[in-house]
Amino acid sequence: GEGMQSIVMVINQMTDVDPKKRPTAKEIASKLGECIKLFELQECGICMIEYQQKKMVLCETCNNFCCNKCFEMHVSNEVREMTEEKLHSLGCFDKGNGCKAIFSNQIIASSVSPNLFEEYFKKSEEFIEKKLETENERKLEEMKRDLLEKSREELAFLVKRQEIVDTNYLKCPKCRRVFIDY
């Protein structure tokens, strides 16, 4: 596999005829370390099958691994159960043991099928739009209440003003016009 090809490549570089093209001991150690990681196996926390680490998702909070297949099922279940309150909180596959980690959209996108990520993203957008719509409706109602209250205050002010005008100016009892000269 890929690990063997990497080791063969390092050996070919080490045995190059031209000494200037040969890697240093530090470079060899680094490259071999990377090659060894390709062979390291981890057990999936869900299905208990061992996989290469590169084919798994790591929760950096609880340091547990999950194979991509199980992670896909986990994300699918989370999407199905997604609510407005759980928006942007696709949690760790080991939350049953108390892990509260939340996976980023980048980790989700790189670990699940494009169709599943699109479903997750669309459902998130729907909840965001719904939340924004509800918030906008609430703000609109609040603005209407404030405007109505100000209108009532202005009306009360105009009534008081009219009362002051009525008491300060002499008016004709029939037509209610103000006498100019009196």
N, C-alpha and C positions, 0 to 999 in steps of 0.2 A: 504494500500500500504506500501511502504518502510518506509514512515514517521511514520505510526502507529506502525510498527514492532520495529522501533528504540525507540519509547516512551515506549512501553511495556517492552523492554529489560532494559531500564533505571529504570523503576519502579521495575522490578524484582530484579535488583541489589540493589536498595535502601531498599527493604524489605527482604533482605537475612537474614537468621537466625543468621549467623555468623557476628558479628559486624566488624570484620577485613576485610571482603570481601565487605562491603558497601563502596561506593564511598564517597569522601569528598564533601562538599557543592560546592566547586570550580569546581570539576569534574562534578558534577550534572548540574551546571549552563552551563558549556561548552557543555556537551552532549545534554542538552535540546535546547541550542542555535542552535546546528547542526540539531536537529530534526525539529525545527521551520523553518529553511532554506529549508527543504524538502517540506514544505507546501506553501512557498512563491511563488506567481505566478507573472509572468511578461508578458506584452503584446508584441507579435511579432511586430517589426517595419514594417513588410511587409504585413502579412495577418491579423493583428490586433486581433488574437486569443490569449487568455492567456494560458501559459504553465508553468510547474514547471521550475525553473531556470536551474536545472541540465539537462534539455532537450533542452537547448537553447545555442546559441553562443553569447558571450558578446564581443562587440567591446570596448576595454578598453580606446580608445581615446575619443569616443563620448558617452560612457556609454549606448549605445542602445543594445537591445537584438533582436535576430532573432531566430525563431524556426529552428530545424535541417532540416525540409523539405524545408523551404524557403531558408535556407543557401545552401542546396544541389542544388536547382534550380539556385541560384545566382552563385555558383561555376561552374555549368554546362554552364551557359551563358558566364561567364568570360573565360572558357576554349575554348569555341567555337570562341570567339572574340580575343583570345590571339594572339599577334604579337611579333616580336623580341624586339620591343621597350618596350612592357608591360611585358616582361619576369620577373618573380619573383616579380610581383606587383599585386597580387590578392587583390584588394582593398575592403574596407568596403562596406557592403550592403547599407549603408546610405551615400554614396559618393555624391548622388544628393543634399544633404544638406550641402556639403562642407567637409565631413570627409575624411581625406587623409590617414587613417590608412591602413596598409598592414598586412594581416594575414600570420603567419608563416606556414611552411609546417606541423608542429606538430598539430596546431589547425585545419588545413584543413583535415589532415589525420584522426584525431579523431572525426571529425564532419560530414564527408561524407562517402558514400559507398566506399568499397575498389576498385570497378571497376572505379568509377569516379576519385578517387585519382590516380589510375594507369594511366588513360587517361591524367590527368593533368600532372603527372610526366613524361610520355612519350613525351608529346608535349613540355614540358620544355626542356627535353633532346635533342629533335630534333632541337629546336631553338639554344640551346647551341652548339651542334655539327656544325650547319650551321654557327653560329657566329665564332666559332674557325676555321672552314675551310676557311671562308672569310678572317679572320685575318691572317692565315697562308699563303694564296695565296698572300695577300698584302705584307707580309714580304718577301716572296720568290721573288716577283717582285722587291722589294726594294733591296734585296741582289744581284739580277741579274744586276740591274742598277749600283750598287756600283762596282761590279766586272768588268763590261764592262768599266766603267769610269777608274778604276785602270789599266785595260789592255791597254786602249788608252794612259794613262800616261806613262806606261812602254814602249809601242811601240815608243812613241815620244822620250823617254829617250834613247832607243836603237838606233834610227835613229841619234840622236845628237852624241851619242858615236861613231857610225860608221863614221860620218862626221869628228870627231876629229881624229880618227885613220887614215882615208884617208888623212887628211891634214898633219899628223905628220910622216907618213911612205911613203917611195918611193916605187912605185909598177910598175910592168911590165905592159905596156899599153895593151898587147895582153891577157895574162892569169890572170892578176890582182894579181899575187903573190908578196909578199913583198921581196924587195932586202935585203939580209942579210948584205952584205958588200958593202958599197958604199962610 
